[in-house]
Amino acid sequence: MGKPRDSQAKADFKDGRRDFNPVTTQFEFFGPPGALAVTLLTPAFTYILYAVCNEGPPRIPQKWFSLEASALYTGWFALHVILWLVLPGKWVEGQRLRDGTILEYKMNGLSTLAVIAAIVGTALRHDLHALDFIIDQTVPLMTASLIAAILLALHSYLTPGLRALGGNSGNVAYDFFIGRTLNPRLGSFDFKVFCELRPGMNLWLLLNTAYLARQYTQLGRLTDSMQLVYAFQAWYIVDSVINERKVLSTMDVTTDGFGFMLSFGDLCWVPFTYSIQARYLSTRVVDLGPRVLYVLALQLIGYFIFRSANSQKDAYRASPDSMPNMRFVQTRLGTRLLADGWWGYSRHINYLGDWLMSWAWSLPTGFTSPFTYFYPVYFAVLLIHRERRDDEKCHNKYGADWEKYRELVPYRIIPGVY
C-alpha cells in the first residue's frame, strides 16, 4: 500500500526525465572485495561464537543442518506473516521517497509479540522442558535462518523498483550485500520493515526464554545475573515494538536496500549472537549480590539517555515550533537541525545510551569469559561505522549547513571524548 507520487515526480518517473536510480559510484566496506568478505565471514563468525561459548571447552557442532530445524524455522517465519495479516494494526506513513511515493506500513508488532508470548507461556506452564528442542537444534536453526536471509536478499536483488542509492553499482557481490532494492514488497507487505523487528527479534527472546528455563530446571532457581540479562533484553525487545513506527525514520529503512547486510543481521545475527549472555549463564552460576544495583543503574541510565533523546528528536521533527527556545540550524532545504537539548551534547547522543545498555547486558556474566563481552565491543564498532555513514549522508545532503551544525555540536557520540 502506498500513496501515489506527487504529480511532478510521477511525470518525471514515467517519462524518464529524472534518473531516480543513479549508478552507485561511492563504495563502503572497502568496495566489492570488502562486501564479499563480510558476506562470507559474518556467518562463519556466528558459528564460531557458538562453538567457543558453551558449557564446556570449544567444540565443533556435530549437526549443522536438519529438516526438522528447517521446518521449524519456516513455521516460525510463516507464523509471523500470518499474525501480520490477521491481527489489527494501525497503518502509518513512512517518509516520502525520492520518486515522490509515500509508503504505508501496518504496525502490529506488539500484538504479534503478545500472541507469541502467550503460546510460549502456555507451553512452559505445561512442561518446563518444552523449549529444550530449540536449544538442541540451535545450530541447525542458525543454518535455516542463514538460508532464509540469503533467499530474501536474492529476492530483493531481483525485485524491480526504486534502487537504494548505495546498492546500484552493477557489481553483483556488492549490490547483493548492500541491498539493491530499497523497498521490496509483495502488495502492501514490506519485507524489510517486517524483518526489522519481528522474526529475528522475537527469536532472540525465544532463545533467551529457553535458556532461562534450562537454568531453572537444572539449578532449581534463577540466578540474579540471569534475571537481569533476561529482563534487560526482554524490555529492549518490548520497547522496540512499542515504538515500532520509529523504525520508519531509521537509516535501515530510509536509505539502505534490503540486501544480505540487513537480512542476515535481522534474521540470523541478532537472535544467535545477542542471546550469547543468556546461553552462557544457562549453565553457570553467577550470583551478583549487591552488585546488581550497579548493573541496574547502568542499564537505567543508558535507557534514559537512549529513549529520552530519541523522543526529543521525534517531537522536534513533528513540531519544531513547539520548542521555540531550542537552538537549531536552518537548512537551505527548509528543514531544521536540532542542536540543543540532548542533541547539543553530541550528534548521536542516543548511540551512547544504547552502548551503555550493551555493557549492562554483559557485566552480569562476570569476568571468566571474554566472549560474553563480544556484544559491547562489536556494538561500538557498529555505532561508529553507522555514525560515519550518517555524517557523510548528511554532509552530502545539507552541505555548508551541515558544517555549521558540526561547529555547534562538535562531538559525534560521547560528549567531550568522541
Phi, psi and chi 1 to 4 in degrees:
 res  aa     phi    psi   chi1   chi2   chi3   chi4
   1 MET       -  130.8 -175.4  179.5  -62.6      -
   2 GLY  -159.1  144.6      -      -      -      -
   3 LYS   -74.5  150.4  -72.0 -170.4  175.1 -178.4
   4 PRO   -60.5  154.0  -20.1   31.5      -      -
   5 ARG   -66.0  156.0  -54.8  177.3 -178.2   93.7
   6 ASP   -65.3  158.5   61.3   64.6      -      -
   7 SER   -59.8  -43.2   56.3      -      -      -
   8 GLN   -68.2  -45.4 -175.8   59.3   51.9      -
   9 ALA   -63.7  -38.7      -      -      -      -
  10 LYS   -62.5  -43.8 -176.1  175.6 -178.9  179.8
  11 ALA   -66.2  -41.0      -      -      -      -
  12 ASP   -63.4  -41.6  -69.7  -13.0      -      -
  13 PHE   -65.4  -43.1 -173.7   85.1      -      -
  14 LYS   -67.6  -42.2 -178.7  177.8  179.5 -178.9
  15 ASP   -89.2   -5.7  -62.1  -21.2      -      -
  16 GLY    72.9   22.0      -      -      -      -
  17 ARG   -75.4  -19.2  -69.8 -164.6  -66.1  -94.0
  18 ARG  -126.0  143.3  -71.6  174.2   58.0 -171.8
  19 ASP   -91.9   99.0 -174.2    3.7      -      -
  20 PHE   -81.7  -12.3  -72.9   99.4      -      -
  21 ASN  -124.7   65.8  -67.2  -38.6      -      -
  22 PRO   -67.3  155.0   26.7  -35.8      -      -
  23 VAL   -72.1  134.2  174.6      -      -      -
  24 THR   -71.7  126.6  -58.9      -      -      -
  25 THR  -118.1  -16.5   56.4      -      -      -
  26 GLN  -106.9  128.4  -65.5 -177.3  -27.1      -
  27 PHE  -109.1  150.9  -65.9   98.7      -      -
  28 GLU  -111.8  173.1  -60.7 -179.6   72.1      -
  29 PHE    56.2   31.9  -63.0   93.9      -      -
  30 PHE    61.8   31.7  -57.5  102.0      -      -
  31 GLY    78.1 -165.1      -      -      -      -
  32 PRO   -54.9  -42.5  -28.5   36.5      -      -
  33 PRO   -61.1  -41.0  -24.1   35.1      -      -
  34 GLY   -66.8  -41.6      -      -      -      -
  35 ALA   -62.5  -41.5      -      -      -      -
  36 LEU   -64.7  -40.7  179.2   60.7      -      -
  37 ALA   -62.8  -44.3      -      -      -      -
  38 VAL   -65.1  -39.3  175.8      -      -      -
  39 THR   -58.9  -38.0  -59.5      -      -      -
  40 LEU   -85.5  -36.8  -62.7  175.3      -      -
  41 LEU   -83.3  -32.8  -67.8  177.6      -      -
  42 THR   -65.6  -41.7   46.8      -      -      -
  43 PRO   -62.8  -40.8  -24.2   35.0      -      -
  44 ALA   -60.6  -40.9      -      -      -      -
  45 PHE   -66.4  -34.5 -173.9   81.3      -      -
  46 THR   -61.2  -42.8  -53.9      -      -      -
  47 TYR   -67.1  -40.9  -71.2  107.3      -      -
  48 ILE   -63.0  -42.4  -68.6  171.4      -      -
  49 LEU   -61.6  -38.0 -165.2   61.8      -      -
  50 TYR   -64.2  -41.4  175.3   87.2      -      -
  51 ALA   -67.4  -35.1      -      -      -      -
  52 VAL   -91.4  -13.0  -60.0      -      -      -
  53 CYS  -121.0   84.0 -170.8      -      -      -
  54 ASN  -144.3 -169.9   51.2   58.0      -      -
  55 GLU   -74.4   -8.9   60.8  -89.1   21.5      -
  56 GLY  -134.6 -160.0      -      -      -      -
  57 PRO   -67.0  161.3   24.5  -33.8      -      -
  58 PRO   -54.8  138.5  -26.2   35.1      -      -
  59 ARG  -148.5  148.9   65.2  175.3 -173.6  -89.2
  60 ILE   -79.1  128.5  -61.6  175.5      -      -
  61 PRO   -57.4  140.1  -22.7   33.3      -      -
  62 GLN   -82.9  -28.9  -64.4 -178.4  -16.4      -
  63 LYS  -125.4  120.9 -178.5 -177.7  -71.3 -171.8
  64 TRP  -101.0  -24.2  -61.8   77.2      -      -
  65 PHE  -146.5  143.9  174.1   83.3      -      -
  66 SER  -151.2  147.2   73.6      -      -      -
  67 LEU   -64.7  -33.7  -68.0  176.3      -      -
  68 GLU   -62.7  -45.5  -64.9   86.1   -6.8      -
  69 ALA   -67.4  -37.3      -      -      -      -
  70 SER   -64.7  -41.9  -62.4      -      -      -
  71 ALA   -66.0  -40.6      -      -      -      -
  72 LEU   -62.2  -44.1  177.1   63.8      -      -
  73 TYR   -69.2  -38.7 -171.1   82.3      -      -
  74 THR   -60.4  -42.6  -58.8      -      -      -
  75 GLY   -64.7  -39.3      -      -      -      -
  76 TRP   -61.2  -46.7  173.8 -101.6      -      -
  77 PHE   -65.1  -43.7 -163.3   95.7      -      -
  78 ALA   -63.7  -37.1      -      -      -      -
  79 LEU   -60.0  -41.6  173.3   62.8      -      -
  80 HIS   -66.5  -37.6  -77.8   78.8      -      -
  81 VAL   -64.6  -44.5  174.0      -      -      -
  82 ILE   -62.0  -44.3  -67.4  170.3      -      -
  83 LEU   -65.2  -36.1  -67.4  175.5      -      -
  84 TRP   -60.3  -38.9  179.8   87.5      -      -
  85 LEU   -72.8  -44.2  -74.8  168.6      -      -
  86 VAL   -93.5  -28.0  -58.2      -      -      -
  87 LEU   -79.1  141.7  -67.6  177.3      -      -
  88 PRO   -68.0  152.3   24.6  -33.6      -      -
  89 GLY  -165.4  153.1      -      -      -      -
  90 LYS   -81.1  135.0 -176.7  178.5 -179.6 -180.0
  91 TRP   -88.7  124.5  -72.7   90.0      -      -
  92 VAL  -123.7  154.3  -58.4      -      -      -
  93 GLU   -86.9  140.4  -66.6 -177.3   -8.3      -
  94 GLY   -86.5 -171.7      -      -      -      -
  95 GLN   -77.3  152.1  -65.4 -171.0    0.8      -
  96 ARG   -65.2  128.8 -176.6  179.9  -64.7  -85.9
  97 LEU   -81.5  167.5  -55.5  178.5      -      -
  98 ARG   -69.0  -15.4   63.6 -179.8 -177.2  -86.4
  99 ASP   -93.1    6.6   67.0  -11.3      -      -
 100 GLY    95.3  -11.2      -      -      -      -
 101 THR   -72.6  142.2  -57.8      -      -      -
 102 ILE  -119.1  109.0  -59.3  177.3      -      -
 103 LEU   -83.0  154.0  -62.5  175.5      -      -
 104 GLU  -115.6  148.0  -67.1 -174.4  -27.2      -
 105 TYR  -132.4  139.5  -58.4   85.4      -      -
 106 LYS   -88.4  124.2 -173.0  178.6 -177.2 -178.6
 107 MET  -105.3   97.6  -59.4  -77.1  108.1      -
 108 ASN  -140.5   32.6   60.3    0.3      -      -
 109 GLY   -64.7  -36.5      -      -      -      -
 110 LEU   -67.5  -43.7 -176.1   59.6      -      -
 111 SER   -68.0  -33.3   56.3      -      -      -
 112 THR   -61.8  -46.7  -65.4      -      -      -
 113 LEU   -63.2  -37.7  178.4   57.6      -      -
 114 ALA   -64.1  -42.2      -      -      -      -
 115 VAL   -64.1  -44.7  170.1      -      -      -
 116 ILE   -65.1  -40.4  -68.6  173.1      -      -
 117 ALA   -62.7  -37.6      -      -      -      -
 118 ALA   -65.9  -40.8      -      -      -      -
 119 ILE   -63.9  -48.1  -64.9  171.6      -      -
 120 VAL   -66.0  -42.3  173.5      -      -      -
 121 GLY   -61.4  -40.9      -      -      -      -
 122 THR   -63.3  -42.1  -59.7      -      -      -
 123 ALA   -62.8  -41.9      -      -      -      -
 124 LEU   -71.7  -29.9  -72.1  173.3      -      -
 125 ARG   -65.4  -33.1  -81.5 -162.1  -62.7  -90.3
 126 HIS   -80.4  -32.7  -75.9   85.4      -      -
 127 ASP  -158.2  114.6 -178.2    7.8      -      -
 128 LEU   -67.3  -13.6  -75.6  175.3      -      -
 129 HIS   -95.9   12.6  -66.3  -81.8      -      -
 130 ALA   -62.4  -25.3      -      -      -      -
 131 LEU  -102.6    7.5  -60.2 -178.6      -      -
 132 ASP   -59.9  -34.4  -74.7   -3.5      -      -
 133 PHE   -64.9  -27.4   71.6   99.0      -      -
 134 ILE   -67.8  -40.9  -65.9  176.9      -      -
 135 ILE   -64.9  -42.8  -62.4  175.4      -      -
 136 ASP   -63.9  -29.8  -62.8  -23.7      -      -
 137 GLN  -104.4   20.9  -66.1  -76.7  -24.8      -
 138 THR   -57.7  -49.9  -63.6      -      -      -
 139 VAL   -66.9  -46.6  174.6      -      -      -
 140 PRO   -60.3  -34.4  -27.7   36.8      -      -
 141 LEU   -66.0  -36.8  -80.9  171.3      -      -
 142 MET   -60.1  -44.4 -162.0 -177.3  -61.3      -
 143 THR   -63.8  -41.8  -58.0      -      -      -
 144 ALA   -62.6  -40.6      -      -      -      -
 145 SER   -68.4  -34.1   70.0      -      -      -
 146 LEU   -64.4  -43.3  173.1   59.3      -      -
 147 ILE   -61.5  -43.5  -66.2  171.7      -      -
 148 ALA   -60.9  -40.6      -      -      -      -
 149 ALA   -64.6  -40.7      -      -      -      -
 150 ILE   -64.4  -44.2  -67.2  171.4      -      -
 151 LEU   -64.7  -41.1  -68.0  175.5      -      -
 152 LEU   -68.2  -38.9  -76.4  171.9      -      -
 153 ALA   -65.9  -37.8      -      -      -      -
 154 LEU   -66.7  -42.4 -177.7   61.4      -      -
 155 HIS   -59.5  -43.4  169.7  -94.5      -      -
 156 SER   -65.0  -39.1  175.9      -      -      -
 157 TYR   -61.6  -37.5 -178.3   86.4      -      -
 158 LEU   -89.6  -10.6  -62.1  174.4      -      -
 159 THR   -77.5  128.0  -62.0      -      -      -
 160 PRO   -72.7  160.9   27.2  -34.4      -      -
 161 GLY   139.3 -168.4      -      -      -      -
 162 LEU   -64.6  128.0 -169.1   65.1      -      -
 163 ARG   -88.7  150.4  -58.4  -55.4 -171.6 -163.9
 164 ALA   -70.5  136.4      -      -      -      -
 165 LEU   -61.9  -28.1  -68.6  176.9      -      -
 166 GLY   -91.2   -5.1      -      -      -      -
 167 GLY  -124.4   31.4      -      -      -      -
 168 ASN  -124.8   49.6 -164.9   34.6      -      -
 169 SER   -85.1  -23.0   69.7      -      -      -
 170 GLY    94.3  -11.3      -      -      -      -
 171 ASN   -88.2  119.8 -177.0  -79.9      -      -
 172 VAL   -60.4  -48.8  175.3      -      -      -
 173 ALA   -61.9  -42.7      -      -      -      -
 174 TYR   -69.1  -48.2 -174.7   81.7      -      -
 175 ASP   -67.4  -33.7  -65.8  -13.4      -      -
 176 PHE   -62.4  -39.9  173.3   81.1      -      -
 177 PHE   -75.0  -52.7  173.0   72.5      -      -
 178 ILE   -68.2  -37.8  -67.7  -67.0      -      -
 179 GLY   110.9  117.7      -      -      -      -
 180 ARG   -88.3  -47.3 -166.7  164.6  174.0 -121.7
 181 THR   -93.2  131.5  -57.0      -      -      -
 182 LEU   -71.7  -44.4 -175.1   61.1      -      -
 183 ASN  -134.3   71.2  -55.6  103.6      -      -
 184 PRO   -64.2  127.1   24.0  -33.2      -      -
 185 ARG  -137.1  155.9  -72.4 -169.5  155.3 -149.4
 186 LEU  -123.8   96.7 -176.9   61.4      -      -
 187 GLY    67.3 -123.4      -      -      -      -
 188 SER   -94.5    1.4   58.6      -      -      -
 189 PHE   -85.7  114.8 -179.1   80.5      -      -
 190 ASP   -98.3  112.0 -170.0  -71.2      -      -
 191 PHE   -62.1  -41.6  -73.2   93.4      -      -
 192 LYS   -67.1  -51.0 -177.8  167.4   64.8  172.1
 193 VAL   -67.2  -34.9  172.2      -      -      -
 194 PHE   -60.7  -45.7  172.4   79.6      -      -
 195 CYS   -74.8  -20.3  -70.7      -      -      -
 196 GLU   -59.7  -43.1 -170.0   79.8   14.1      -
 197 LEU  -129.7   14.1  -65.8  176.6      -      -
 198 ARG  -118.3  -84.4  -66.1  173.1 -172.1 -110.5
 199 PRO   -59.2  -43.3  -20.1   32.0      -      -
 200 GLY   -74.4  -46.4      -      -      -      -
 201 MET   -62.4  -42.7  -69.7  -81.5  -81.2      -
 202 ASN   -71.1  -30.2  -69.4  -17.1      -      -
 203 LEU   -68.5  -36.7 -179.0   55.7      -      -
 204 TRP   -55.3  -48.2  171.0   19.5      -      -
 205 LEU   -66.7  -37.0 -176.4   56.9      -      -
 206 LEU   -63.9  -44.0 -177.3   66.9      -      -
 207 LEU   -61.8  -44.3  -73.0  166.4      -      -
 208 ASN   -59.4  -39.7  -81.4    4.2      -      -
 209 THR   -65.0  -40.0  -56.0      -      -      -
 210 ALA   -62.5  -42.0      -      -      -      -
 211 TYR   -68.7  -36.7  -62.5  134.7      -      -
 212 LEU   -61.4  -46.7 -176.5   86.1      -      -
 213 ALA   -64.5  -36.8      -      -      -      -
 214 ARG   -66.0  -41.7 -179.5  165.9   74.3  168.8
 215 GLN   -61.7  -41.8 -173.7 -170.7   74.8      -
 216 TYR   -65.5  -42.6 -175.0   80.8      -      -
 217 THR   -70.4  -31.1   55.7      -      -      -
 218 GLN   -86.3  -36.6  -68.5 -173.8   -8.1      -
 219 LEU   -98.3  -23.9 -169.1   61.5      -      -
 220 GLY    85.4    2.3      -      -      -      -
 221 ARG  -160.1  170.3   67.6 -177.7  178.7   94.0
 222 LEU  -109.6  126.4  -66.8  175.3      -      -
 223 THR   -69.8  155.4   60.7      -      -      -
 224 ASP   -64.2  -30.2   51.7   11.9      -      -
 225 SER   -65.6  -43.7   56.2      -      -      -
 226 MET   -64.5  -41.3  174.0   63.3   91.0      -
 227 GLN   -62.1  -40.0  -67.9 -179.9   59.3      -
 228 LEU   -64.4  -51.0  -80.1 -177.0      -      -
 229 VAL   -59.0  -45.3  167.4      -      -      -
 230 TYR   -63.7  -46.3 -172.5   86.3      -      -
 231 ALA   -65.1  -44.1      -      -      -      -
 232 PHE   -61.6  -47.9  -69.6  165.5      -      -
 233 GLN   -74.2  -34.8  -64.6 -173.4   -5.3      -
 234 ALA   -63.8  -42.2      -      -      -      -
 235 TRP   -66.4  -37.4  174.1 -114.9      -      -
 236 TYR   -58.7  -42.9 -175.2   88.8      -      -
 237 ILE   -68.9  -45.6  -65.4  165.9      -      -
 238 VAL   -62.8  -43.3  172.0      -      -      -
 239 ASP   -61.5  -35.6 -179.1   68.6      -      -
 240 SER   -64.0  -42.2  -64.7      -      -      -
 241 VAL   -79.8  -26.8  -68.1      -      -      -
 242 ILE   -61.1  -39.2  -70.9  175.6      -      -
 243 ASN  -102.1   35.1  -64.6  -79.6      -      -
 244 GLU   -55.0  -39.9 -176.3  179.6   11.5      -
 245 ARG   -66.2  -20.9   65.4 -179.1  -58.0  167.2
 246 LYS   -70.4  -16.7  -66.2 -177.5  179.9  179.9
 247 VAL   -66.9  -20.8   76.7      -      -      -
 248 LEU   -68.5  -16.6  -59.0 -178.9      -      -
 249 SER  -102.6    5.2   61.9      -      -      -
 250 THR   -81.3  162.3   62.5      -      -      -
 251 MET   -61.8  -34.6 -177.6 -179.1  -66.4      -
 252 ASP   -55.5  -40.1  -72.4   -4.0      -      -
 253 VAL   -89.8  -41.8  175.9      -      -      -
 254 THR   -82.4  -26.0   62.8      -      -      -
 255 THR  -120.9  -47.0  -54.9      -      -      -
 256 ASP   -81.3  142.1  -66.7  -28.5      -      -
 257 GLY   -74.8  167.9      -      -      -      -
 258 PHE   -93.4   76.6 -170.6   48.6      -      -
 259 GLY  -101.9 -165.3      -      -      -      -
 260 PHE   -63.2  -31.6 -174.5   78.0      -      -
 261 MET   -55.2  -45.8  178.6  175.5   67.5      -
 262 LEU   -84.8  -42.5  -72.4 -176.8      -      -
 263 SER   -64.4  -44.1   65.6      -      -      -
 264 PHE   -67.4  -42.4  171.7   76.2      -      -
 265 GLY   -60.1  -44.8      -      -      -      -
 266 ASP   -68.6  -45.0  -67.8  -18.6      -      -
 267 LEU   -94.1  -29.9  -59.7 -177.9      -      -
 268 CYS  -117.2  -53.9 -173.7      -      -      -
 269 TRP   -60.3  -49.9 -177.4  -95.6      -      -
 270 VAL   -60.5  -56.3  165.4      -      -      -
 271 PRO   -65.9  -36.6   22.0  -32.7      -      -
 272 PHE   -94.0  -15.6  -66.1  103.0      -      -
 273 THR  -104.1  -32.0   64.8      -      -      -
 274 TYR   -73.9  -18.4  -73.0   20.8      -      -
 275 SER   -90.2    8.5   60.2      -      -      -
 276 ILE   -65.6  -33.9 -169.6  172.1      -      -
 277 GLN   -66.2  -43.9  -67.7   88.9    2.5      -
 278 ALA   -66.0  -37.8      -      -      -      -
 279 ARG   -65.9  -40.6 -174.9  160.3   67.4   84.8
 280 TYR   -62.1  -45.0  178.8   84.4      -      -
 281 LEU   -74.4  -18.0  -70.1  171.8      -      -
 282 SER   -64.4  -22.1   68.2      -      -      -
 283 THR  -120.9   14.5   57.3      -      -      -
 284 ARG  -135.3  145.3  -69.3  168.8  175.8   81.0
 285 VAL   -97.6  109.2  177.8      -      -      -
 286 VAL  -125.8  103.8  179.7      -      -      -
 287 ASP  -101.9  121.4  -70.1  -48.3      -      -
 288 LEU   -88.0  -31.9  -61.1  175.2      -      -
 289 GLY    64.3 -134.7      -      -      -      -
 290 PRO   -62.4  -19.5  -22.3   33.3      -      -
 291 ARG   -66.2  -12.9  -69.2  173.9  -65.8  175.0
 292 VAL   -54.5  -39.0  164.2      -      -      -
 293 LEU   -63.9  -37.5  -63.6  176.8      -      -
 294 TYR   -67.9  -42.5  -61.6  108.8      -      -
 295 VAL   -66.9  -41.3  179.3      -      -      -
 296 LEU   -62.4  -41.2 -177.2   61.6      -      -
 297 ALA   -63.1  -41.3      -      -      -      -
 298 LEU   -62.4  -42.9 -178.1   61.8      -      -
 299 GLN   -62.5  -45.1  167.7   71.9   16.0      -
 300 LEU   -67.2  -39.3  -67.6  176.2      -      -
 301 ILE   -64.1  -46.3  -68.7  170.7      -      -
 302 GLY   -60.4  -44.6      -      -      -      -
 303 TYR   -65.9  -40.4  178.0   77.1      -      -
 304 PHE   -60.7  -45.4  174.9   72.1      -      -
 305 ILE   -63.3  -47.3  -64.8  172.9      -      -
 306 PHE   -61.1  -52.3  173.2   76.2      -      -
 307 ARG   -75.5  -42.0 -176.8   50.5   61.7 -158.5
 308 SER   -68.5  -36.0   57.8      -      -      -
 309 ALA   -66.3  -45.3      -      -      -      -
 310 ASN   -63.1  -40.2  -78.4  -26.2      -      -
 311 SER   -65.8  -39.2  -63.7      -      -      -
 312 GLN   -64.0  -42.1 -175.0 -179.0   66.8      -
 313 LYS   -63.0  -45.2  175.8 -175.6   65.1  176.6
 314 ASP   -64.8  -39.9  -67.6  -24.1      -      -
 315 ALA   -65.5  -38.2      -      -      -      -
 316 TYR   -69.8  -39.2 -170.7   79.4      -      -
 317 ARG   -62.5  -40.1  -80.1  179.4  174.5  174.4
 318 ALA   -71.1  -36.4      -      -      -      -
 319 SER  -151.8   81.5 -179.7      -      -      -
 320 PRO   -59.4  -34.5  -20.6   31.3      -      -
 321 ASP   -69.6  -15.0  -66.2  -26.7      -      -
 322 SER   -76.5   -9.4   66.2      -      -      -
 323 MET  -124.6   68.3  -57.1  179.3 -175.2      -
 324 PRO   -66.8  -21.6   25.6  -34.5      -      -
 325 ASN   -93.0    2.2  -63.0  -37.9      -      -
 326 MET   -79.8  134.5  -74.5  -70.4 -166.8      -
 327 ARG   -74.2  139.2 -175.9  176.5   55.8  170.8
 328 PHE  -151.8  167.7   64.2   88.8      -      -
 329 VAL  -112.2  121.7  173.4      -      -      -
 330 GLN   -81.4  124.6 -177.2   69.3   51.4      -
 331 THR   -96.5  162.2   72.8      -      -      -
 332 ARG   -67.0  -16.3   58.4 -176.7  172.9   80.3
 333 LEU   -84.7   -4.6  -59.6  178.4      -      -
 334 GLY    94.9   -2.9      -      -      -      -
 335 THR   -96.7  167.9   54.8      -      -      -
 336 ARG  -117.5  141.1  -61.8  177.9 -178.5  179.2
 337 LEU  -105.7  113.0  -59.5  174.4      -      -
 338 LEU   -68.0  125.1  179.9   60.9      -      -
 339 ALA  -128.8   37.4      -      -      -      -
 340 ASP  -146.8  178.0 -150.2  -20.4      -      -
 341 GLY    62.1 -140.1      -      -      -      -
 342 TRP   -58.5  -34.8  -79.0  111.0      -      -
 343 TRP   -83.6    6.4  -58.0   92.6      -      -
 344 GLY   -93.0  -15.4      -      -      -      -
 345 TYR   -80.2  -43.9  -68.3  110.7      -      -
 346 SER  -158.3  163.4   73.2      -      -      -
 347 ARG   -75.6  -17.0  -59.6 -163.7  -67.7  -88.5
 348 HIS  -140.3   59.4  -81.6  -73.9      -      -
 349 ILE   -63.3  -26.9 -171.1   69.0      -      -
 350 ASN   -63.7  -31.3   54.9  -28.4      -      -
 351 TYR   -63.4  -35.4  -73.5    2.7      -      -
 352 LEU   -61.8  -45.5  174.0   60.5      -      -
 353 GLY   -61.2  -42.9      -      -      -      -
 354 ASP   -60.8  -41.8 -139.7   -6.6      -      -
 355 TRP   -69.4  -38.5 -169.6   58.8      -      -
 356 LEU   -61.0  -39.2  -69.9  176.6      -      -
 357 MET   -64.1  -33.8  -74.1 -169.4  -73.9      -
 358 SER   -63.5  -33.2   73.1      -      -      -
 359 TRP   -70.7  -36.8  -78.2   99.4      -      -
 360 ALA   -64.6  -24.7      -      -      -      -
 361 TRP   -77.2  -26.2  -62.2   -3.4      -      -
 362 SER   -97.6  -34.2  -65.3      -      -      -
 363 LEU   -57.2  -34.5  -74.0  170.1      -      -
 364 PRO   -62.0  -16.1  -26.9   36.8      -      -
 365 THR   -79.8   -6.4   64.1      -      -      -
 366 GLY    82.0 -159.8      -      -      -      -
 367 PHE  -129.3   28.3  -60.0   99.1      -      -
 368 THR   -90.2  -14.8   57.8      -      -      -
 369 SER  -136.7  130.9  172.8      -      -      -
 370 PRO   -76.6  -17.4   29.0  -35.0      -      -
 371 PHE   -71.3  -26.6  -60.6  110.7      -      -
 372 THR   -72.5  -10.6   56.8      -      -      -
 373 TYR   -99.8   11.2  -72.6   85.6      -      -
 374 PHE   -60.3  -41.0  156.4   75.1      -      -
 375 TYR   -61.3  -52.0  178.1   65.3      -      -
 376 PRO   -63.6  -31.6   16.2  -28.1      -      -
 377 VAL   -68.8  -49.4  174.7      -      -      -
 378 TYR   -59.9  -41.8  148.5   77.3      -      -
 379 PHE   -65.2  -35.2 -157.0   42.9      -      -
 380 ALA   -62.2  -43.6      -      -      -      -
 381 VAL   -63.4  -43.7  174.9      -      -      -
 382 LEU   -61.5  -46.3  174.0   69.8      -      -
 383 LEU   -67.7  -38.6  -67.5  176.4      -      -
 384 ILE   -64.2  -44.0  -69.2  171.3      -      -
 385 HIS   -63.6  -42.4  176.2 -104.1      -      -
 386 ARG   -65.9  -39.8 -178.2  167.3  -70.8 -174.4
 387 GLU   -64.1  -39.5 -173.8  -80.4  -32.4      -
 388 ARG   -64.6  -41.4  -65.4  -80.7  177.2  166.0
 389 ARG   -62.7  -43.9  -67.3 -179.7   67.2 -152.4
 390 ASP   -66.4  -38.5 -173.2   61.7      -      -
 391 ASP   -63.1  -42.3 -174.3   74.2      -      -
 392 GLU   -66.2  -41.4 -178.5  179.6    1.2      -
 393 LYS   -62.5  -44.5 -176.1 -167.5   75.0  170.3
 394 CYS   -69.1  -34.9  -70.4      -      -      -
 395 HIS   -65.3  -40.9 -174.0  -92.0      -      -
 396 ASN   -66.5  -32.2  -67.7  -24.2      -      -
 397 LYS   -80.9  -43.7 -179.2  177.4 -179.4  179.4
 398 TYR  -103.6  -17.0  -62.7  114.8      -      -
 399 GLY    61.4 -125.0      -      -      -      -
 400 ALA   -62.7  -29.1      -      -      -      -
 401 ASP   -64.5  -36.2  -64.4  -33.7      -      -
 402 TRP   -69.9  -36.2 -174.6 -109.0      -      -
 403 GLU   -64.1  -38.9  -66.6  177.7    5.5      -
 404 LYS   -65.0  -39.5 -177.6  178.2  179.1 -178.6
 405 TYR   -63.8  -40.8  172.8   70.9      -      -
 406 ARG   -65.7  -28.8  -71.4 -166.5  -64.3 -163.5
 407 GLU   -69.1  -38.1  -69.0  177.0    0.1      -
 408 LEU   -72.4  -36.2  -69.7  174.6      -      -
 409 VAL  -124.6   85.2 -171.8      -      -      -
 410 PRO   -74.7  -23.1   26.0  -33.6      -      -
 411 TYR   -90.7  142.8  -65.9  104.9      -      -
 412 ARG   -80.9  -53.0  -64.2  174.1 -178.8  -91.5
 413 ILE  -130.6  -55.6  -62.7  175.9      -      -
 414 ILE   -99.6  113.5  -55.2  176.2      -      -
 415 PRO   -56.8  130.6  -23.5   33.5      -      -
 416 GLY    80.4   -7.4      -      -      -      -
 417 VAL  -122.2  -54.2  178.1      -      -      -
 418 TYR  -145.3      -  175.1   75.7      -      -
